Protein backbone atom coordinates (compact mmCIF):
# COMPACT_ATOMS: atom_id res chain seq x y z
CA UNK A 1 0.00 0.00 0.00
CA UNK A 2 1.27 3.47 -0.84
CA UNK A 3 2.13 5.50 2.27
CA UNK A 4 -0.17 8.51 2.33
CA UNK A 5 0.82 11.35 4.67
CA UNK A 6 -1.54 11.05 7.64
CA UNK A 7 -3.06 14.14 9.18
CA UNK A 8 -2.55 13.91 12.93
CA UNK A 9 -5.14 16.56 13.68
CA UNK A 10 -8.41 15.54 15.25
CA UNK A 11 -11.63 16.08 13.35
CA UNK A 12 -14.84 15.88 15.33
CA UNK A 13 -12.98 13.96 17.99
CA UNK A 14 -11.63 11.33 15.62
CA UNK A 15 -8.20 10.70 14.12
CA UNK A 16 -8.20 11.40 10.41
CA UNK A 17 -7.18 8.22 8.61
CA UNK A 18 -5.01 8.17 5.47
CA UNK A 19 -8.13 7.36 3.41
CA UNK A 20 -9.95 10.36 4.86
CA UNK A 21 -6.92 12.48 4.07
CA UNK A 22 -7.00 11.25 0.49
CA UNK A 23 -10.73 11.98 0.21
CA UNK A 24 -10.12 15.49 1.52
CA UNK A 25 -7.47 16.04 -1.13
CA UNK A 26 -9.88 14.81 -3.82
CA UNK A 27 -12.51 17.26 -2.60
CA UNK A 28 -9.87 19.99 -2.83
CA UNK A 29 -9.32 19.14 -6.50
CA UNK A 30 -6.56 16.52 -6.36
CA UNK A 31 -6.58 13.86 -9.08
CA UNK A 32 -5.39 10.44 -7.95
CA UNK A 33 -2.21 9.24 -9.59
CA UNK A 34 -1.76 5.63 -10.65
CA UNK A 35 -0.03 4.51 -7.44
CA UNK A 36 -2.73 6.08 -5.26
CA UNK A 37 -5.53 4.45 -7.23
CA UNK A 38 -3.77 1.09 -7.09
CA UNK A 39 -3.39 1.44 -3.33
CA UNK A 40 -7.16 1.86 -3.01
CA UNK A 41 -7.75 -1.43 -4.84
CA UNK A 42 -5.21 -3.09 -2.55
CA UNK A 43 -6.55 -1.58 0.65
CA UNK A 44 -6.16 -4.06 3.55
CA UNK A 45 -9.47 -5.64 4.48
CA UNK A 46 -9.19 -4.28 8.03
CA UNK A 47 -9.25 -0.73 6.58
CA UNK A 48 -12.23 -1.34 4.30
CA UNK A 49 -14.76 0.53 6.42
CA UNK A 50 -12.42 3.52 6.67
CA UNK A 51 -12.08 3.46 2.88
CA UNK A 52 -15.83 3.31 2.33
CA UNK A 53 -16.34 6.20 4.76
CA UNK A 54 -13.81 8.23 2.76
CA UNK A 55 -15.56 7.37 -0.52
CA UNK A 56 -18.86 8.37 1.04
CA UNK A 57 -17.52 11.87 1.84
CA UNK A 58 -16.91 12.40 -1.86
CA UNK A 59 -20.19 10.77 -2.93
CA UNK A 60 -22.13 12.93 -0.44
CA UNK A 61 -20.46 16.12 -1.65
CA UNK A 62 -21.71 15.67 -5.21
CA UNK A 63 -24.78 13.44 -4.85
CA UNK A 64 -25.97 13.76 -1.27
CA UNK A 65 -27.93 10.67 -0.22
CA UNK A 66 -29.77 10.41 -3.53
CA UNK A 67 -29.95 7.13 -5.45
CA UNK A 68 -30.85 7.16 -9.12
CA UNK A 69 -32.64 4.17 -10.61
CA UNK A 70 -32.16 2.88 -14.15
CA UNK A 71 -34.39 0.37 -15.93
CA UNK A 72 -32.84 -1.85 -18.60
CA UNK A 73 -34.70 -3.31 -21.58
CA UNK A 74 -33.17 -5.84 -23.95
CA UNK A 75 -34.82 -4.63 -27.14
CA UNK A 76 -33.00 -7.09 -29.42
CA UNK A 77 -31.55 -10.27 -27.98
CA UNK A 78 -29.00 -12.92 -28.81
CA UNK A 79 -28.17 -12.02 -32.41
CA UNK A 80 -24.80 -10.32 -32.06
CA UNK A 81 -21.98 -11.18 -34.52
CA UNK A 82 -19.23 -10.12 -32.08
CA UNK A 83 -17.20 -12.60 -30.00
CA UNK A 84 -17.08 -10.89 -26.58
CA UNK A 85 -16.22 -13.71 -24.21
CA UNK A 86 -18.31 -12.48 -21.28
CA UNK A 87 -21.55 -12.03 -23.23
CA UNK A 88 -24.38 -14.56 -23.45
CA UNK A 89 -25.59 -12.86 -26.66
CA UNK A 90 -22.37 -13.14 -28.67
CA UNK A 91 -21.83 -15.42 -31.64
CA UNK A 92 -19.54 -17.67 -29.56
CA UNK A 93 -22.06 -18.13 -26.76
CA UNK A 94 -24.04 -21.34 -26.36
CA UNK A 95 -26.09 -19.94 -23.48
CA UNK A 96 -29.78 -20.74 -23.51
CA UNK A 97 -31.26 -17.27 -23.86
CA UNK A 98 -34.14 -15.73 -25.82
CA UNK A 99 -33.24 -14.67 -29.35
CA UNK A 100 -35.35 -12.08 -31.15
CA UNK A 101 -35.10 -9.10 -33.46
CA UNK A 102 -36.03 -5.56 -32.44
CA UNK A 103 -39.18 -5.54 -30.34
CA UNK A 104 -42.31 -3.85 -31.60
CA UNK A 105 -43.17 -0.31 -30.60
CA UNK A 106 -45.96 -1.42 -28.22
CA UNK A 107 -43.49 -3.75 -26.43
CA UNK A 108 -40.96 -0.95 -26.08
CA UNK A 109 -43.62 1.43 -24.76
CA UNK A 110 -44.65 -1.22 -22.25
CA UNK A 111 -41.05 -1.37 -21.05
CA UNK A 112 -41.01 2.40 -20.62
CA UNK A 113 -44.26 2.19 -18.63
CA UNK A 114 -42.69 -0.36 -16.32
CA UNK A 115 -39.60 1.84 -15.88
CA UNK A 116 -41.77 4.76 -14.83
CA UNK A 117 -43.79 2.53 -12.52
CA UNK A 118 -40.59 1.44 -10.77
CA UNK A 119 -39.52 5.06 -10.16
CA UNK A 120 -36.63 4.82 -12.61
CA UNK A 121 -35.45 8.16 -13.94
CA UNK A 122 -33.74 6.62 -16.98
CA UNK A 123 -34.94 4.01 -19.46
CA UNK A 124 -32.05 2.10 -21.08
CA UNK A 125 -32.77 0.77 -24.55
CA UNK A 126 -30.29 -1.96 -25.53
CA UNK A 127 -29.79 -4.05 -28.67
CA UNK A 128 -27.35 -6.91 -29.21
CA UNK A 129 -25.44 -5.99 -32.35
CA UNK A 130 -22.12 -4.79 -33.70
CA UNK A 131 -23.97 -1.60 -34.48
CA UNK A 132 -27.49 -0.55 -35.45
CA UNK A 133 -28.97 -0.98 -38.91
CA UNK A 134 -30.67 2.00 -40.54
CA UNK A 135 -34.01 0.38 -39.80
CA UNK A 136 -33.11 0.13 -36.12
CA UNK A 137 -31.93 3.74 -35.98
CA UNK A 138 -35.22 4.76 -37.61
CA UNK A 139 -37.18 2.76 -35.04
CA UNK A 140 -35.30 4.34 -32.13
CA UNK A 141 -35.81 7.79 -33.61
CA UNK A 142 -39.57 7.17 -33.75
CA UNK A 143 -40.00 5.68 -30.29
CA UNK A 144 -37.81 7.97 -28.17
CA UNK A 145 -39.96 11.11 -28.49
CA UNK A 146 -43.05 9.05 -27.60
CA UNK A 147 -41.38 7.60 -24.50
CA UNK A 148 -40.24 11.01 -23.30
CA UNK A 149 -43.60 12.64 -23.97
CA UNK A 150 -45.70 9.98 -22.26
CA UNK A 151 -43.49 8.98 -19.31
CA UNK A 152 -41.06 11.90 -18.85
CA UNK A 153 -38.10 9.52 -18.73
CA UNK A 154 -34.52 10.15 -19.69
CA UNK A 155 -33.44 7.73 -22.40
CA UNK A 156 -30.05 6.03 -22.64
CA UNK A 157 -29.39 4.11 -25.87
CA UNK A 158 -26.94 1.21 -26.09
CA UNK A 159 -26.77 0.23 -29.75
CA UNK A 160 -23.21 -0.96 -30.30
CA UNK A 161 -20.60 0.81 -32.41
CA UNK A 162 -21.88 4.12 -33.77
CA UNK A 163 -20.90 6.40 -36.61
CA UNK A 164 -20.95 10.19 -36.13
CA UNK A 165 -24.13 10.24 -38.24
CA UNK A 166 -25.82 7.70 -35.96
CA UNK A 167 -24.86 9.72 -32.89
CA UNK A 168 -26.26 12.89 -34.43
CA UNK A 169 -29.56 11.17 -35.20
CA UNK A 170 -29.81 9.94 -31.62
CA UNK A 171 -29.22 13.45 -30.36
CA UNK A 172 -31.83 14.86 -32.73
CA UNK A 173 -34.56 12.45 -31.60
CA UNK A 174 -34.09 13.23 -27.92
CA UNK A 175 -31.78 10.52 -26.58
CA UNK A 176 -30.07 11.91 -23.48
CA UNK A 177 -27.02 9.68 -23.24
CA UNK A 178 -25.42 6.73 -24.99
CA UNK A 179 -23.96 3.71 -23.25
CA UNK A 180 -20.90 2.07 -24.73
CA UNK A 181 -18.69 0.38 -22.16
CA UNK A 182 -14.91 0.25 -22.40
CA UNK A 183 -15.22 -2.97 -20.34
CA UNK A 184 -11.52 -3.15 -19.42
CA UNK A 185 -8.14 -1.66 -20.28
CA UNK A 186 -6.69 -1.36 -23.76
CA UNK A 187 -3.99 -3.89 -22.81
CA UNK A 188 -6.45 -6.59 -21.75
CA UNK A 189 -9.13 -5.97 -24.35
CA UNK A 190 -7.84 -8.48 -26.96
CA UNK A 191 -8.25 -11.22 -24.33
CA UNK A 192 -12.03 -10.74 -24.24
CA UNK A 193 -12.86 -9.74 -27.83
CA UNK A 194 -11.23 -10.05 -31.27
CA UNK A 195 -13.98 -8.91 -33.66
CA UNK A 196 -13.52 -5.24 -32.81
CA UNK A 197 -10.90 -3.24 -30.95
CA UNK A 198 -10.67 -1.09 -27.88
CA UNK A 199 -10.06 1.87 -30.14
CA UNK A 200 -13.32 1.13 -31.99
CA UNK A 201 -15.08 1.63 -28.67
CA UNK A 202 -13.23 4.85 -27.91
CA UNK A 203 -14.13 6.14 -31.39
CA UNK A 204 -17.82 5.53 -30.67
CA UNK A 205 -17.57 7.45 -27.40
CA UNK A 206 -15.89 10.36 -29.15
CA UNK A 207 -18.58 10.42 -31.84
CA UNK A 208 -21.22 10.48 -29.13
CA UNK A 209 -19.49 13.36 -27.35
CA UNK A 210 -19.12 15.34 -30.57
CA UNK A 211 -22.86 14.96 -31.17
CA UNK A 212 -23.54 16.65 -27.82
CA UNK A 213 -24.75 13.57 -25.95
CA UNK A 214 -23.71 12.52 -22.46
CA UNK A 215 -21.45 9.48 -22.13
CA UNK A 216 -22.34 6.36 -20.17
CA UNK A 217 -19.37 3.99 -20.10
CA UNK A 218 -17.94 1.58 -17.58
CA UNK A 219 -16.56 -1.89 -17.30
CA UNK A 220 -16.71 -5.46 -16.06
CA UNK A 221 -14.71 -6.86 -13.17
CA UNK A 222 -13.61 -10.46 -12.79
CA UNK A 223 -12.67 -11.46 -16.34
CA UNK A 224 -9.03 -12.17 -15.53
CA UNK A 225 -7.75 -8.61 -15.71
CA UNK A 226 -5.04 -7.25 -13.40
CA UNK A 227 -5.51 -4.52 -10.82
CA UNK A 228 -3.51 -2.28 -13.15
CA UNK A 229 -6.09 -2.86 -15.91
CA UNK A 230 -8.91 -1.75 -13.61
CA UNK A 231 -7.05 1.44 -12.69
CA UNK A 232 -6.18 2.13 -16.33
CA UNK A 233 -9.86 1.84 -17.27
CA UNK A 234 -10.82 4.23 -14.46
CA UNK A 235 -8.27 6.75 -15.73
CA UNK A 236 -9.49 6.44 -19.33
CA UNK A 237 -13.05 7.11 -18.17
CA UNK A 238 -11.76 10.18 -16.33
CA UNK A 239 -9.90 11.39 -19.42
CA UNK A 240 -13.07 10.96 -21.50
CA UNK A 241 -15.02 12.93 -18.86
CA UNK A 242 -17.69 10.23 -18.76
CA UNK A 243 -20.82 11.41 -16.93
CA UNK A 244 -22.14 7.97 -15.97
CA UNK A 245 -20.09 4.89 -15.04
CA UNK A 246 -21.79 1.47 -14.71
CA UNK A 247 -19.56 -1.05 -12.98
CA UNK A 248 -20.48 -4.67 -13.72
CA UNK A 249 -19.27 -7.79 -11.91
CA UNK A 250 -18.86 -10.80 -14.17
CA UNK A 251 -21.75 -13.24 -14.14
CA UNK A 252 -20.00 -16.32 -15.62
CA UNK A 253 -23.00 -17.54 -17.59
CA UNK A 254 -23.03 -21.17 -18.66
CA UNK A 255 -22.35 -21.46 -22.38
CA UNK A 256 -20.04 -18.43 -22.57
CA UNK A 257 -16.24 -18.67 -22.84
CA UNK A 258 -15.92 -17.22 -19.32
CA UNK A 259 -18.29 -19.73 -17.73
CA UNK A 260 -16.91 -21.00 -14.44
CA UNK A 261 -14.73 -17.92 -13.88
CA UNK A 262 -14.91 -16.84 -10.24
CA UNK A 263 -12.26 -14.30 -9.23
CA UNK A 264 -14.18 -11.75 -7.15
CA UNK A 265 -15.08 -11.34 -3.53
CA UNK A 266 -17.38 -8.68 -2.01
CA UNK A 267 -14.55 -6.77 -0.37
CA UNK A 268 -12.65 -6.33 -3.63
CA UNK A 269 -15.84 -5.20 -5.36
CA UNK A 270 -16.32 -2.52 -2.71
CA UNK A 271 -12.70 -1.38 -3.07
CA UNK A 272 -13.20 -1.03 -6.81
CA UNK A 273 -16.32 1.09 -6.30
CA UNK A 274 -14.38 3.28 -3.86
CA UNK A 275 -11.50 3.64 -6.32
CA UNK A 276 -13.89 4.59 -9.13
CA UNK A 277 -15.49 7.21 -6.89
CA UNK A 278 -12.17 8.74 -5.87
CA UNK A 279 -10.82 8.76 -9.45
CA UNK A 280 -14.11 10.08 -10.90
CA UNK A 281 -15.55 12.10 -8.00
CA UNK A 282 -18.31 13.91 -9.89
CA UNK A 283 -19.46 11.01 -12.07
CA UNK A 284 -22.66 9.10 -11.56
CA UNK A 285 -21.41 5.68 -10.44
CA UNK A 286 -23.77 2.73 -10.93
CA UNK A 287 -23.58 -0.71 -9.33
CA UNK A 288 -24.61 -2.75 -12.34
CA UNK A 289 -24.86 -6.40 -13.42
CA UNK A 290 -23.71 -9.10 -11.02
CA UNK A 291 -24.10 -7.02 -7.86
CA UNK A 292 -26.47 -9.52 -6.28
CA UNK A 293 -24.06 -12.39 -6.91
CA UNK A 294 -20.78 -10.73 -5.95
CA UNK A 295 -21.67 -8.15 -3.30
CA UNK A 296 -24.27 -10.33 -1.63
CA UNK A 297 -25.05 -9.11 1.87
CA UNK A 298 -22.66 -6.16 1.38
CA UNK A 299 -24.69 -4.59 -1.44
CA UNK A 300 -25.85 -1.72 0.75
CA UNK A 301 -22.25 -0.73 1.51
CA UNK A 302 -21.69 -0.22 -2.21
CA UNK A 303 -24.06 2.73 -2.16
CA UNK A 304 -21.66 4.62 0.10
CA UNK A 305 -19.51 4.98 -3.04
CA UNK A 306 -22.02 4.55 -5.86
CA UNK A 307 -25.16 6.64 -6.30
CA UNK A 308 -27.08 4.59 -8.85
CA UNK A 309 -28.35 1.05 -9.51
CA UNK A 310 -30.38 -0.83 -12.07
CA UNK A 311 -33.79 -1.78 -10.74
CA UNK A 312 -35.16 -5.10 -11.99
CA UNK A 313 -33.52 -7.55 -14.38
CA UNK A 314 -30.46 -7.20 -16.59
CA UNK A 315 -30.12 -8.18 -20.25
CA UNK A 316 -30.34 -11.97 -19.97
CA UNK A 317 -30.03 -12.48 -16.21
CA UNK A 318 -32.33 -11.81 -13.28
CA UNK A 319 -31.84 -9.07 -10.72
CA UNK A 320 -33.27 -8.96 -7.24
CA UNK A 321 -36.86 -7.83 -6.75
CA UNK A 322 -37.37 -4.06 -6.96
CA UNK A 323 -38.96 -4.15 -3.51
CA UNK A 324 -35.63 -5.38 -2.09
CA UNK A 325 -33.85 -2.43 -3.72
CA UNK A 326 -36.35 0.08 -2.36
CA UNK A 327 -35.98 -1.42 1.12
CA UNK A 328 -32.18 -1.34 0.91
CA UNK A 329 -32.22 2.33 -0.08
CA UNK A 330 -34.69 3.24 2.66
CA UNK A 331 -32.78 1.34 5.35
CA UNK A 332 -29.63 3.29 4.45
CA UNK A 333 -31.51 6.54 5.01
CA UNK A 334 -31.07 7.34 1.32
CA UNK A 335 -33.79 8.47 -1.10
CA UNK A 336 -34.72 7.58 -4.66
CA UNK A 337 -34.23 10.70 -6.72
CA UNK A 338 -34.53 11.66 -10.39
CA UNK A 339 -31.60 12.04 -12.74
CA UNK A 340 -30.09 15.51 -12.78
Secondary structure in CASP SS format (residue, H / E / C, confidence):
PFRMAT SS
TARGET T0000
AUTHOR 0000-0000-0000
METHOD secondary structure of the structure
MODEL  1
X C 1.00
X C 1.00
X C 1.00
X C 1.00
X C 1.00
X C 1.00
X C 1.00
X C 1.00
X C 1.00
X E 1.00
X E 1.00
X C 1.00
X C 1.00
X E 1.00
X E 1.00
X C 1.00
X C 1.00
X H 1.00
X H 1.00
X H 1.00
X H 1.00
X H 1.00
X H 1.00
X H 1.00
X H 1.00
X H 1.00
X H 1.00
X C 1.00
X C 1.00
X C 1.00
X C 1.00
X C 1.00
X C 1.00
X H 1.00
X H 1.00
X H 1.00
X H 1.00
X H 1.00
X H 1.00
X H 1.00
X H 1.00
X C 1.00
X C 1.00
X C 1.00
X H 1.00
X H 1.00
X H 1.00
X H 1.00
X H 1.00
X H 1.00
X H 1.00
X H 1.00
X H 1.00
X H 1.00
X H 1.00
X H 1.00
X H 1.00
X H 1.00
X H 1.00
X H 1.00
X H 1.00
X H 1.00
X H 1.00
X C 1.00
X C 1.00
X E 1.00
X E 1.00
X E 1.00
X E 1.00
X E 1.00
X E 1.00
X E 1.00
X E 1.00
X E 1.00
X E 1.00
X E 1.00
X E 1.00
X C 1.00
X C 1.00
X C 1.00
X C 1.00
X C 1.00
X C 1.00
X C 1.00
X C 1.00
X C 1.00
X C 1.00
X C 1.00
X C 1.00
X C 1.00
X C 1.00
X C 1.00
X C 1.00
X C 1.00
X C 1.00
X C 1.00
X C 1.00
X C 1.00
X C 1.00
X E 1.00
X C 1.00
X C 1.00
X C 1.00
X C 1.00
X H 1.00
X H 1.00
X H 1.00
X H 1.00
X H 1.00
X H 1.00
X H 1.00
X H 1.00
X H 1.00
X H 1.00
X H 1.00
X H 1.00
X H 1.00
X C 1.00
X C 1.00
X C 1.00
X C 1.00
X E 1.00
X E 1.00
X E 1.00
X E 1.00
X E 1.00
X E 1.00
X C 1.00
X C 1.00
X C 1.00
X C 1.00
X C 1.00
X C 1.00
X H 1.00
X H 1.00
X H 1.00
X H 1.00
X H 1.00
X H 1.00
X H 1.00
X H 1.00
X H 1.00
X H 1.00
X H 1.00
X H 1.00
X H 1.00
X H 1.00
X H 1.00
X H 1.00
X H 1.00
X H 1.00
X C 1.00
X C 1.00
X E 1.00
X E 1.00
X E 1.00
X E 1.00
X E 1.00
X C 1.00
X C 1.00
X C 1.00
X C 1.00
X C 1.00
X H 1.00
X H 1.00
X H 1.00
X H 1.00
X H 1.00
X H 1.00
X H 1.00
X H 1.00
X H 1.00
X H 1.00
X C 1.00
X C 1.00
X C 1.00
X E 1.00
X E 1.00
X E 1.00
X C 1.00
X C 1.00
X C 1.00
X E 1.00
X C 1.00
X C 1.00
X H 1.00
X H 1.00
X H 1.00
X H 1.00
X C 1.00
X C 1.00
X C 1.00
X C 1.00
X C 1.00
X C 1.00
X C 1.00
X C 1.00
X H 1.00
X H 1.00
X H 1.00
X H 1.00
X H 1.00
X H 1.00
X H 1.00
X H 1.00
X H 1.00
X H 1.00
X H 1.00
X H 1.00
X H 1.00
X C 1.00
X C 1.00
X C 1.00
X E 1.00
X E 1.00
X E 1.00
X C 1.00
X C 1.00
X E 1.00
X E 1.00
X E 1.00
X C 1.00
X C 1.00
X C 1.00
X C 1.00
X C 1.00
X H 1.00
X H 1.00
X H 1.00
X H 1.00
X H 1.00
X H 1.00
X H 1.00
X H 1.00
X H 1.00
X H 1.00
X H 1.00
X H 1.00
X H 1.00
X C 1.00
X C 1.00
X C 1.00
X C 1.00
X E 1.00
X E 1.00
X E 1.00
X E 1.00
X E 1.00
X E 1.00
X C 1.00
X C 1.00
X C 1.00
X C 1.00
X C 1.00
X C 1.00
X C 1.00
X C 1.00
X C 1.00
X C 1.00
X C 1.00
X C 1.00
X C 1.00
X C 1.00
X C 1.00
X C 1.00
X H 1.00
X H 1.00
X H 1.00
X H 1.00
X H 1.00
X H 1.00
X H 1.00
X H 1.00
X H 1.00
X H 1.00
X H 1.00
X H 1.00
X H 1.00
X H 1.00
X C 1.00
X C 1.00
X C 1.00
X C 1.00
X E 1.00
X E 1.00
X E 1.00
X E 1.00
X C 1.00
X C 1.00
X C 1.00
X H 1.00
X H 1.00
X H 1.00
X H 1.00
X C 1.00
X H 1.00
X H 1.00
X H 1.00
X H 1.00
X H 1.00
X H 1.00
X H 1.00
X C 1.00
X C 1.00
X C 1.00
X C 1.00
X C 1.00
X E 1.00
X E 1.00
X E 1.00
X C 1.00
X C 1.00
X C 1.00
X C 1.00
X C 1.00
X C 1.00
X C 1.00
X C 1.00
X C 1.00
X C 1.00
X C 1.00
X H 1.00
X H 1.00
X H 1.00
X H 1.00
X H 1.00
X H 1.00
X H 1.00
X H 1.00
X H 1.00
X H 1.00
X H 1.00
X C 1.00
X C 1.00
X E 1.00
X E 1.00
X C 1.00
X C 1.00
X C 1.00
X C 1.00
END
